[in-house]
């Protein structure tokens, strides 16, 4: 089977949440267990770290994977969604899975006599787990796709579980309250497996995590209770300078203000890994934070790609992410801010728009995804919040218009959705 034929099957023949929304989501572990048995339970061949949360789980996953790589381990990394290439989801020491491994796996699946009908994510998860075994990884850092309890990745028994934070998102699947969403995320907590919680400011969220950990006899640490990052500022090159209690000053390549909380979560996770016997040296931590994008291929988190004008890409896509991101945008040092903006229609867009800078020039657009809100509808909703701008049928048109209008002393921001950035990255290579 050719690689493109395999990709066409994965994208077009299987239910896919990222393409279809709710109709492409298959909750439950039945298919995941069947696929795991078919592939020979490969995740048992290596040690796993499982990461869930509403926001920040991608950053935490990449920082942890980079730290383990810098420590000399062979590390698998499974994340979603991808921006340009499907193979971004499955990496070993930063290198994407090869095309032949993808096509061979899909070909074997199509020729098998298995009766289950998996979703895109279920089959992709099985592919990742098997590939990591074949690549003889020491560790696999596994990011939850959606939720936790019923996510197809939740068949693993990790050595550490991490839950970054909880905010309102994917309510059609996870519940309408923070407590309900926390219960779904807490589903990754396993008996006697330690768990690190990044943030649990709300008592109803903390209660869920502490109760679940107690029932599972799992050691639990809430990172916010004892900050290991004691101060944060920006270096001259825009990177974060983190003052820490146990590693001194650390430079973090991920420069978004929200990365301070993610870094604190990661440092607590590293402390827990060291406590259970994983060798991680101080030098490796500093190298990993300073060069995480080179180690893992991570992209699109407050990613500064241009100067004069300053150009920033960021994939924050829900209210929880924008609560911090909007403040950093408002504090940007520039004469005028140009914002290229598009969203998936199932997000709480009204709340996000209420946080956006009102003195910016907007370029409302839509990704080439069936889940995207139409640019005209986004403009109409934004107008109610006092946000002014024109509409563009394609992300590339909006981006070119923003660059053309921006002066060297201005800034251009592109975001709102992974799919907006994905469309742009495909053109920019």
FENNOR-V361727 format. One record per residue. N is the residue number from 1. BURIAL is + if it has 16 or more other C-alpha atoms within 10 Angstrom, else -. Layout:
n=N burial=BURIAL
n=N burial=BURIAL
This chain:
n=1 burial=-
n=2 burial=-
n=3 burial=+
n=4 burial=-
n=5 burial=-
n=6 burial=+
n=7 burial=+
n=8 burial=-
n=9 burial=+
n=10 burial=+
n=11 burial=+
n=12 burial=-
n=13 burial=-
n=14 burial=+
n=15 burial=+
n=16 burial=+
n=17 burial=+
n=18 burial=+
n=19 burial=+
n=20 burial=-
n=21 burial=-
n=22 burial=+
n=23 burial=-
n=24 burial=+
n=25 burial=+
n=26 burial=+
n=27 burial=+
n=28 burial=-
n=29 burial=+
n=30 burial=-
n=31 burial=+
n=32 burial=+
n=33 burial=+
n=34 burial=+
n=35 burial=+
n=36 burial=+
n=37 burial=-
n=38 burial=-
n=39 burial=+
n=40 burial=-
n=41 burial=+
n=42 burial=+
n=43 burial=+
n=44 burial=-
n=45 burial=+
n=46 burial=+
n=47 burial=+
n=48 burial=+
n=49 burial=+
n=50 burial=+
n=51 burial=+
n=52 burial=+
n=53 burial=+
n=54 burial=+
n=55 burial=+
n=56 burial=+
n=57 burial=+
n=58 burial=+
n=59 burial=+
n=60 burial=+
n=61 burial=+
n=62 burial=+
n=63 burial=+
n=64 burial=+
n=65 burial=+
n=66 burial=+
n=67 burial=+
n=68 burial=+
n=69 burial=+
n=70 burial=+
n=71 burial=+
n=72 burial=-
n=73 burial=+
n=74 burial=+
n=75 burial=+
n=76 burial=+
n=77 burial=+
n=78 burial=+
n=79 burial=+
n=80 burial=+
n=81 burial=+
n=82 burial=-
n=83 burial=+
n=84 burial=+
n=85 burial=-
n=86 burial=+
n=87 burial=+
n=88 burial=+
n=89 burial=+
n=90 burial=+
n=91 burial=+
n=92 burial=+
n=93 burial=+
n=94 burial=+
n=95 burial=-
n=96 burial=+
n=97 burial=+
n=98 burial=-
n=99 burial=-
n=100 burial=-
n=101 burial=-
n=102 burial=+
n=103 burial=+
n=104 burial=-
n=105 burial=+
n=106 burial=+
n=107 burial=+
n=108 burial=-
n=109 burial=+
n=110 burial=-
n=111 burial=-
n=112 burial=-
n=113 burial=-
n=114 burial=-
n=115 burial=-
n=116 burial=-
n=117 burial=-
n=118 burial=+
n=119 burial=+
n=120 burial=+
n=121 burial=+
n=122 burial=+
n=123 burial=+
n=124 burial=+
n=125 burial=+
n=126 burial=+
n=127 burial=+
n=128 burial=+
n=129 burial=+
n=130 burial=+
n=131 burial=+
n=132 burial=+
n=133 burial=+
n=134 burial=-
n=135 burial=-
n=136 burial=-
n=137 burial=+
n=138 burial=+
n=139 burial=+
n=140 burial=+
n=141 burial=+
n=142 burial=+
n=143 burial=+
n=144 burial=+
n=145 burial=+
n=146 burial=+
n=147 burial=+
n=148 burial=+
n=149 burial=+
n=150 burial=+
n=151 burial=+
n=152 burial=+
n=153 burial=+
n=154 burial=+
n=155 burial=+
n=156 burial=+
n=157 burial=+
n=158 burial=+
n=159 burial=+
n=160 burial=+
n=161 burial=+
n=162 burial=+
n=163 burial=+
n=164 burial=+
n=165 burial=+
n=166 burial=+
n=167 burial=+
n=168 burial=+
n=169 burial=+
n=170 burial=+
n=171 burial=-
n=172 burial=-
n=173 burial=-
n=174 burial=+
n=175 burial=+
n=176 burial=-
n=177 burial=-
n=178 burial=+
n=179 burial=+
n=180 burial=+
n=181 burial=+
n=182 burial=+
n=183 burial=+
n=184 burial=+
n=185 burial=+
n=186 burial=+
n=187 burial=+
n=188 burial=+
n=189 burial=+
n=190 burial=+
n=191 burial=-
n=192 burial=+
n=193 burial=+
n=194 burial=+
n=195 burial=+
n=196 burial=+
n=197 burial=+
n=198 burial=+
n=199 burial=+
n=200 burial=+
n=201 burial=-
n=202 burial=-
n=203 burial=-
n=204 burial=-
n=205 burial=+
n=206 burial=+
n=207 burial=-
n=208 burial=+
n=209 burial=+
n=210 burial=+
n=211 burial=-
n=212 burial=+
n=213 burial=+
n=214 burial=-
n=215 burial=-
n=216 burial=-
n=217 burial=-
n=218 burial=+
n=219 burial=+
n=220 burial=+
n=221 burial=+
n=222 burial=+
n=223 burial=+
n=224 burial=+
n=225 burial=-
n=226 burial=-
n=227 burial=+
n=228 burial=+
n=229 burial=+
n=230 burial=-
n=231 burial=-
n=232 burial=+
n=233 burial=-
n=234 burial=-
n=235 burial=-
n=236 burial=-
n=237 burial=-
n=238 burial=-
n=239 burial=+
n=240 burial=+
n=241 burial=+
n=242 burial=+
n=243 burial=+
n=244 burial=+
n=245 burial=-
n=246 burial=-
n=247 burial=-
n=248 burial=-
n=249 burial=+
n=250 burial=+
n=251 burial=+
n=252 burial=+
n=253 burial=+
n=254 burial=+
n=255 burial=+
n=256 burial=+
n=257 burial=+
n=258 burial=+
n=259 burial=+
n=260 burial=+
n=261 burial=+
n=262 burial=+
n=263 burial=+
n=264 burial=+
n=265 burial=+
n=266 burial=+
n=267 burial=+
n=268 burial=+
n=269 burial=+
n=270 burial=+
n=271 burial=-
n=272 burial=+
n=273 burial=+
n=274 burial=-
n=275 burial=-
n=276 burial=-
n=277 burial=-
n=278 burial=-
n=279 burial=-
n=280 burial=+
n=281 burial=-
n=282 burial=-
n=283 burial=-
n=284 burial=+
n=285 burial=+
n=286 burial=+
n=287 burial=+
n=288 burial=+
n=289 burial=+
n=290 burial=+
n=291 burial=+
n=292 burial=+
n=293 burial=+
n=294 burial=-
n=295 burial=+
n=296 burial=+
n=297 burial=+
n=298 burial=+
n=299 burial=+
n=300 burial=+
n=301 burial=+
n=302 burial=+
n=303 burial=+
n=304 burial=+
n=305 burial=-
n=306 burial=-
n=307 burial=-
n=308 burial=-
n=309 burial=+
n=310 burial=+
n=311 burial=+
n=312 burial=+
n=313 burial=+
n=314 burial=+
n=315 burial=+
n=316 burial=+
n=317 burial=+
n=318 burial=+
n=319 burial=+
n=320 burial=+
n=321 burial=+
n=322 burial=+
n=323 burial=+
n=324 burial=+
n=325 burial=+
n=326 burial=+
n=327 burial=-
n=328 burial=-
n=329 burial=+
n=330 burial=+
n=331 burial=-
n=332 burial=-
n=333 burial=-
n=334 burial=+
n=335 burial=-
n=336 burial=+
n=337 burial=+
n=338 burial=+
n=339 burial=+
n=340 burial=+
n=341 burial=+
n=342 burial=+
n=343 burial=+
n=344 burial=+
n=345 burial=+
n=346 burial=+
n=347 burial=+
n=348 burial=+
n=349 burial=+
n=350 burial=-
n=351 burial=-
n=352 burial=+
n=353 burial=+
n=354 burial=+
n=355 burial=+
n=356 burial=+
n=357 burial=+
n=358 burial=+
n=359 burial=-
n=360 burial=+
n=361 burial=+
n=362 burial=+
n=363 burial=+
n=364 burial=+
n=365 burial=+
n=366 burial=+
n=367 burial=+
n=368 burial=-
n=369 burial=-
n=370 burial=-
n=371 burial=+
n=372 burial=+
n=373 burial=+
n=374 burial=+
n=375 burial=+
n=376 burial=+
n=377 burial=-
n=378 burial=+
n=379 burial=+
n=380 burial=-
n=381 burial=-
n=382 burial=+
n=383 burial=-
n=384 burial=-
n=385 burial=+
n=386 burial=-
n=387 burial=+
n=388 burial=+
n=389 burial=+
n=390 burial=-
n=391 burial=+
n=392 burial=+
n=393 burial=-
n=394 burial=+
n=395 burial=+
n=396 burial=+
n=397 burial=-
n=398 burial=+
n=399 burial=+
n=400 burial=-
n=401 burial=+
n=402 burial=+
n=403 burial=+
n=404 burial=-
n=405 burial=-
n=406 burial=+
n=407 burial=+
n=408 burial=-
n=409 burial=-
n=410 burial=+
n=411 burial=+
n=412 burial=+
n=413 burial=+
n=414 burial=+
n=415 burial=+
n=416 burial=+
n=417 burial=+
n=418 burial=+
n=419 burial=+
n=420 burial=+
n=421 burial=+
n=422 burial=+
n=423 burial=+
n=424 burial=+
n=425 burial=-
n=426 burial=-
n=427 burial=-
n=428 burial=-
n=429 burial=-
